[in-house]
Amino acid sequence: MARILADSASSLLHEPFLGCWDDQFNGTASSYLLVSESSLVVNYPAYPPPARHDILEEHSSTFDAGSDGRVGVSLIASNHANNAYSPGLYSDFDMMMDPGGEGKEDDVLYYCQIDFDDADAAEAAKEKRRAA
């Protein structure tokens, strides 16, 4: 699961944000994510061009992210027709905030693209076993 530093928990739902994260494939700050109210753009500098995903609010939802009361967000999105991978198909992006607190400098947003190639939005929105 990747990490993004975010200004506050409210930015996940209400404000556009841009973050970079370490991933298990390429190392430190190897990928970037821009989230706005209507879309997500993922940029892997090693695999250009950036991939755009249009958020489908009617299929998106929240989920219980663990026993400590945290809530995650599952954003269902259509893959843009010009994406290099899985164009015209559907993705599920799961996100959850680890709030900053005592001994922590920033809130950290964890994110994972759970699905990337479902044939329809309903399939992408089906509940899967989530990593918490």
C-alpha positions in Angstrom: 0.0 0.0 0.0 1.4 3.5 -0.9 1.6 6.6 1.3 0.7 10.2 0.6 1.3 13.1 2.9 -1.9 15.2 3.2 -2.7 18.4 5.0 -5.7 17.1 6.8 -8.3 14.3 6.8 -10.9 16.7 5.3 -8.8 17.1 2.1 -9.6 13.5 1.2 -13.2 14.4 0.6 -13.4 18.1 0.0 -10.2 19.6 -1.4 -8.1 18.6 -4.4 -4.6 17.4 -3.5 -1.4 16.2 -5.0 0.9 13.7 -3.4 3.8 11.5 -4.1 4.5 8.2 -2.5 6.8 5.3 -2.2 5.7 2.2 -3.9 6.9 -1.4 -3.8 7.9 -1.4 -7.4 10.2 1.6 -7.9 11.1 3.1 -4.5 10.9 6.5 -3.0 8.6 9.1 -4.6 8.3 7.0 -7.7 4.7 7.8 -8.3 2.3 10.8 -8.1 -1.4 11.1 -7.5 -3.6 14.1 -8.2 -7.1 13.9 -6.8 -9.9 16.4 -7.6 -13.6 16.3 -7.0 -14.2 14.6 -10.3 -11.0 12.7 -11.2 -7.8 11.0 -10.2 -4.6 11.3 -12.3 -1.8 8.8 -11.6 1.6 9.5 -12.9 4.3 6.8 -12.9 7.4 8.7 -14.3 8.9 5.3 -15.3 5.7 4.5 -17.3 4.4 7.6 -19.0 2.0 9.1 -19.9 -0.2 9.9 -16.8 -3.4 7.8 -16.4 -6.6 9.6 -15.9 -9.6 8.1 -14.1 -13.0 9.8 -13.8 -14.7 9.3 -10.4 -18.2 7.8 -10.5 -19.7 9.2 -7.3 -22.8 7.0 -7.5 -20.6 3.8 -7.2 -18.2 5.2 -4.6 -18.6 4.5 -0.9 -17.0 4.4 2.5 -15.8 1.3 4.4 -14.7 0.4 8.0 -10.9 0.6 7.9 -10.3 -1.2 11.2 -11.2 -1.6 14.8 -10.0 2.0 15.8 -12.9 3.6 14.0 -11.1 4.9 10.9 -13.2 5.1 7.8 -11.9 4.5 4.3 -13.1 5.7 1.0 -13.6 3.5 -2.1 -13.5 5.7 -5.2 -14.8 3.8 -8.3 -13.6 5.4 -11.5 -13.8 4.9 -15.2 -10.4 4.6 -16.9 -10.0 7.3 -19.5 -10.1 6.1 -23.1 -6.6 7.5 -23.8 -5.0 5.6 -20.9 -2.1 3.2 -21.9 -3.4 0.5 -19.7 -7.0 -0.8 -19.4 -8.7 2.1 -21.3 -12.5 2.2 -21.1 -12.5 -0.2 -18.1 -13.1 0.5 -14.4 -10.9 0.9 -11.3 -11.4 0.9 -7.5 -9.1 3.2 -5.5 -9.2 2.6 -1.8 -8.0 5.4 0.5 -7.8 5.8 4.3 -6.3 8.5 6.5 -3.9 7.8 9.4 -4.4 11.0 11.4 -1.3 12.9 12.6 -1.1 13.0 16.3 1.3 13.0 19.2 4.7 12.2 17.8 3.6 12.5 14.2 4.3 15.5 12.0 1.6 15.0 9.3 -1.5 13.0 8.5 -0.7 10.2 6.1 -3.1 9.0 3.4 -2.8 5.4 2.4 -4.0 4.4 -1.0 -4.2 1.3 -3.1 -5.7 0.7 -6.6 -7.6 -2.4 -5.7 -9.0 -3.1 -9.2 -7.8 -1.6 -12.6 -9.6 -3.6 -15.3 -13.2 -4.5 -14.3 -15.6 -4.6 -17.2 -18.2 -2.4 -15.5 -18.5 0.0 -12.5 -20.8 -2.4 -10.6 -18.1 -5.0 -10.7 -15.4 -2.6 -9.6 -17.7 -1.5 -6.7 -18.2 -5.0 -5.3 -16.7 -5.4 -1.8 -13.4 -7.1 -1.7 -11.2 -8.1 1.2 -9.6 -4.8 2.1 -6.2 -4.3 3.6 -6.5 -2.4 6.9 
